[in-house]
Amino acid sequence: MYFVSPSKGRMDFDEMMNDIINYIKGIPTSSYKIIIGSDSQVKRETSFVTAVIVHRLGKGARYYYRKKTHRKIKSLRQKIFYETALSLELGGMVNKYFSNSGFDELNVEIHIDVGNHGETKSLIREVVGMVTGSGFRAKIKPDAYGASSVADKHTK
């Protein structure tokens, strides 16, 4: 599994996590938010992008993403659940890495590509329950920029 950093190129999971920790150590007095969000695009196959964003509150951010292709998925419900599962899987890995590195105070936020307007409205309760039941804070549109902006940018 590899990730892409727009500024540093391709890196594996450990390299990405080391880069995140070094970014945080750069200004340790700042507040940070760790955000994970996924989005997808259907063409001949379905392309899923999961983004990891390190937001230095009030002072910018850095992000990394991974791309995964899957057979064509036509069901919106199935796509949203798969996007959420990808974010949760990575969220668990990131949390574990932070715990093992002495950064337990960093909470991972999962951004889900659903909102109160449009077709995904009926899925909100289920996917938010899936995320909160896994121990993460969930954000939906319009606050889910990790999914609807950052990940979305790389699905095309």
Summary of the structure (lengths in Angstrom):
residues: 156
radius of gyration: 15.0
end to end distance: 20.1
largest distance: 46.7
contacts: 502
relative contact order: 0.19
helix: 40%
strand: 30%
